[in-house]
Amino acid sequence: MNGWMGKILRVDLTRGEMREMPLDRDVAKDYIGGRGLGIYFLNRELDPDCEPLAPDNLLVMATGPLTGTGAPTGARYMIMTKSPLTGAITCSNAGGRFPTELKRAGFDGLIFAGQAKRPVYLWIDNGQAELRDAAHLWGRSTHSATDMLREETDPRARVACIGPAGERLVRFAAVMNDKDRAAGRSGVGAVMGSKNLKAVAVRGRGQISLANPERFKTFNQEILGRFKAANKKTPLGLTVNGTAGVVITTQHLGVLPTRNWQQGTFEGWEQIHGETLTAKYLVRNKACYACPIGCGRITRVEDDVFGGEGEGPEYETIYAMGANCMIDNLPAIIKANYICNELGLDTITMGATIACAMELVERGYLREDIVGRPLSWGDAAALVELTRQTGYREGFGDRLAEGSYRLAESCGHPELAMVSKKQEFPGYEPRGAQAMGLAYATSPIGGSHMRGDPAYFELFGIPERVDPLQWQGKARITKDFQDLSAIIDAAGLCIFFAVRNLAGKQLDVPPIGILEYLNAATGADYALEELIQAGERIITAERRFLTRAGFSRRDDTLPERLTTEPLPDGPAKGMVCHLEAMLDEYYREQNWSADGIPTAERLAQLGLAGEKDA
Amino acid sequence: MIVRVKCFAGLRRYAPAGRSDFKVELAADARVGQLLDQMGVPTDDRTFVAVNGVRAGRDQPLSDGDLVVLFTLMEGG
């Protein structure tokens, strides 16, 4: 095969056995790769009712056909499993170098089943796979484990691993690769921990063959040439200030979630803005494999209390740990980010759960003696200490490790958890960006901006600006953006490059550039309609897993705060999110029932009718 | 009248060398459009102008002491 490597490695951790499975060419074309292959395997092999942290859960790591090919930002892989945070699926995505190395080692993906009797890691040396004892790595930070693994396998190996948080089954533990790249969301690290799988180390020396190398090269030069010319005129914001540069946009549009989503603007925004990060703490940019943007931040803080050196923070970390907790101390946010990277924690859920705890304390629903320390808005020292405690499940960290929904529910006030499907939101307030509310509620993983990001047209003006306060007409463009995201994720690309450079400039964002890359790489001869339909197939296949696990419209919700309490400040003052009206329209666009269940007709259209029912 | 101007991100290069926070003298009845023209800032759909924290168009009148923030909307997350 071209583009695809044509092989999946299935690892039975209970038996310590491994088996190579050929990747079927038709399945590859229909599901593309990455997120698509992940849901294909979960729908075929996983009982939707399984306990996420029990041995019968499966964990899939899958690259896309453009991963490692040299297509710009073709660096990514997806981790899919049943989430211990939400009970729905995960699709947690990361870049860096590990995914490319996995393909060069000969595999499109890995499927882990069962549970090892004691800690193990998987070592893949150019196609030869071996399960090895990991007792000496258990308890180690992600950085330390990565260094040790490279020393004992190959100094050029690439590593994806969990830290102490994953070992302790923190419900939002991340899988970290290349030390600081995070498949952050929904607790994929806890599932690895439950399987006693500490790490995957890979060394690959193979080539990823292309169906039409000349066509690929010509198109690549054209796309990169255009990108470079455009950015010579005006440097790309993501390159200059990283994602942290978004703070000024969300602040001025009144959608920067503040005080556990009680406000849409934050007085201290300039202290936590990307330009402050660049001016004071940026050492250099860091790019994933084949990325011309380089939004990653290597930072250093010289400070007696919060000093250190590492990677981050991203915008989402700054919203969650900064504005949302009313913390304007950027060194503390950076320090908490470093701790998350080393212990293997999702920064969004971590920050949002601490913000939720702050509100519970303020309202008298949670006592400070239970927290074990004073906890009020803006407490930078508490942010850092509680983050560390959570990674080790020490003290009150054991409660925080359950995420905001379970924490707030245990205090009798689940309505104070700012979640959809029990997963915390990223940093865009739906009362001031209506389609974001629809995207959060319908995302298969709960609160997320990466499974369809209408902030692009509502807030960033890409491909064109749409009034963020209008809710009529938002369902169709949200669906189109979700389909595009599915294609980007499945192909192995990054949204930051693909939306601007590889999709059409209309609101239905046709994936024209991705089509050319895919056809040149794979030779699968996709028609544009087929590619768009593959995106739709992935979305509906994910929905099918969810509905079989018991999810329906009643789970496509937002907290009452967002649908009934008018936003008190900023440009969206007085607004609520009109979710129910958008949902009706959205299900019609999807050809799902009014209850959010894919219709038999829709399943047949997408070739999903024959999939087995559990 | 004199207004305070802060330029961010890609619009910094329209600020006096090395400064992002500066003062600009304008005619007494000046509007946002005149400030942008005087500074040579090109505008498009993604240019954001806020006067005292509130989004403003080219026709918005300015007053002495106003804070004008200029930036280009950017993506990320």
HADDOCK unambig.tbl for C-alpha pairs under 7 A between the chains (distance, minus, plus):
assign (segid A and resid 234 and name CA) (segid B and resid 10 and name CA) 6.43 0.50 0.50
assign (segid A and resid 235 and name CA) (segid B and resid 10 and name CA) 6.82 0.50 0.50
assign (segid A and resid 237 and name CA) (segid B and resid 9 and name CA) 6.70 0.50 0.50
assign (segid A and resid 237 and name CA) (segid B and resid 74 and name CA) 6.19 0.50 0.50
assign (segid A and resid 238 and name CA) (segid B and resid 76 and name CA) 6.87 0.50 0.50
assign (segid A and resid 243 and name CA) (segid B and resid 76 and name CA) 4.66 0.50 0.50
assign (segid A and resid 243 and name CA) (segid B and resid 77 and name CA) 5.56 0.50 0.50
assign (segid A and resid 246 and name CA) (segid B and resid 74 and name CA) 6.11 0.50 0.50
assign (segid A and resid 246 and name CA) (segid B and resid 75 and name CA) 6.40 0.50 0.50
assign (segid A and resid 246 and name CA) (segid B and resid 76 and name CA) 6.17 0.50 0.50
assign (segid A and resid 249 and name CA) (segid B and resid 73 and name CA) 5.74 0.50 0.50
assign (segid A and resid 249 and name CA) (segid B and resid 74 and name CA) 6.90 0.50 0.50
assign (segid A and resid 252 and name CA) (segid B and resid 53 and name CA) 6.84 0.50 0.50
assign (segid A and resid 315 and name CA) (segid B and resid 77 and name CA) 5.47 0.50 0.50
assign (segid A and resid 316 and name CA) (segid B and resid 77 and name CA) 5.78 0.50 0.50
assign (segid A and resid 456 and name CA) (segid B and resid 75 and name CA) 6.65 0.50 0.50
assign (segid A and resid 460 and name CA) (segid B and resid 73 and name CA) 5.36 0.50 0.50
assign (segid A and resid 460 and name CA) (segid B and resid 74 and name CA) 5.46 0.50 0.50
assign (segid A and resid 460 and name CA) (segid B and resid 75 and name CA) 5.44 0.50 0.50
assign (segid A and resid 461 and name CA) (segid B and resid 46 and name CA) 6.11 0.50 0.50
assign (segid A and resid 496 and name CA) (segid B and resid 76 and name CA) 7.00 0.50 0.50
